[in-house]
């Protein structure tokens, strides 16, 4: 069974049937035949490629800075070697069309569009959603689009972002949006035209019930407020059992999904939505220079990542490590900023009676990478080894012995 066939089989089990019969289409059969034709030479590939960086994930094995510090794997490179050279920009690559339809079906949407990064997908989606000025976006004050995307909504869309601090300290609620949304259209107003949510955010999960409540209210406005989900790490929320992809998709007009964070592919994200929305998104992608010619360079390793990391349940293993590390940190007297619900531990050094100098140099002594780009964050991924995890725990214990952690 090829990666494409296996992904589709698993997807059929995960979500209700919604066009998965498309995997029997000529495009999918062509994709299957192409990969089968490369099997004969695969036996010689490992020895020929074993000296390449693709065959060595040791550099990522102790890197807790983020789940995008994973290394692409040799099976991903082999998938690229066996790929077709269809033109993705002209929509002539069968594998790209197959993956786009697969992800659209997974989330219960009509269409999808491949791009090179989550940042690009967010900006492409927002530009497609915002059509007639003036307009503003309402988002969590910690959201990627507000803090980590170079001011893209302002630069590319001319949009104002209004940020909101969750009243419950965890996630935005319907009451938060009711208080902060601008629904009037006086000459001095900048109406809320997009609500942008993120799930997971700082590794925490927004409950399905809250997403549904916000969506129902937003869609009842006149005009309806567009619902955008930055779901770069929705794989983590789904792996934690919070909801299915189809359930998440029902609450949003568009969603973006990343293949690099957690899944470990070297490149690629995808935005999904309705047919008309994706058509506008294609223009936005063109403006951002995001079209790809031999697009299966992105698609081939992404399929391997979905198959081996997500469906192979390797995300759950990383989440187990995160929970154990979090429990240890608190048992030693440390405090955390937010609950550890998926693959991220956010410790609070100040509340724990520590300084950066008490903690980060010791991490280096134990041979683990923690800190930049976001201090206070420890991120677990599928290439963190048991040895590196043990050293992280030993580092926590050493910090505890060196300083009396403040119990709160």
Number of C-alpha atoms within 10 A of each C-alpha: 10 15 18 23 17 14 20 21 14 12 19 17 9 13 16 13 13 16 15 17 10 16 20 12 13 11 17 19 16 15 22 19 11 16 18 13 10 14 11 8 9 12 9 9 14 14 8 9 14 12 10 11 14 16 17 15 17 14 13 23 23 25 25 27 23 23 25 20 21 25 21 22 20 20 19 24 20 20 21 17 15 19 21 20 16 17 17 19 17 10 13 16 20 23 27 26 21 19 25 21 22 24 22 25 26 25 25 23 23 19 23 29 26 29 26 22 19 25 21 24 30 29 23 30 29 26 21 21 22 19 12 7 12 17 19 24 26 22 25 22 16 16 19 20 24 20 11 11 15 12 17 21 22 13 11 15 20 16 23 18 22 18 15 18 14 17 11 9 9 16 20 22 18 16 12 17 19 13 9 14 21 18 16 11 11 8 7 8 13 20 20 26 26 23 23 22 25 26 23 23 22 24 23 21 24 19 16 14 11 15 22 17 14 22 22 15 14 24 16 10 11 8 10 15 22 21 22 25 25 26 23 27 26 28 24 27 25 19 19 17 9 17 15 18 20 17 17 22 20 15 23 25 20 29 29 29 24 28 27 26 24 29 29 28 27 22 20 23 25 24 28 32 25 15 13 11 18 23 16 16 25 21 16 22 24 13 12 15 12 19 21 18 16 18 27 26 22 22 27 26 29 26 23 25 25 20 21 17 20 21 17 11 14 17 24 21 15 23 25 16 22 24 19 14 22 24 17 15 22 17 11 19 16 26 23 19 16 16 17 22 21 27 29 29 30 21 22 18 20 13 16 22 16 18 12 13 8 14 20 18 12 16 20 12 11 17 15 20 20 23 18 12 9 11 15 19 22 24 27 30 32 21 23 23 18 12 11 20 20 14 18 22 18 14 21 21 15 15 21 19 11 11 14 14 21 16 13 9
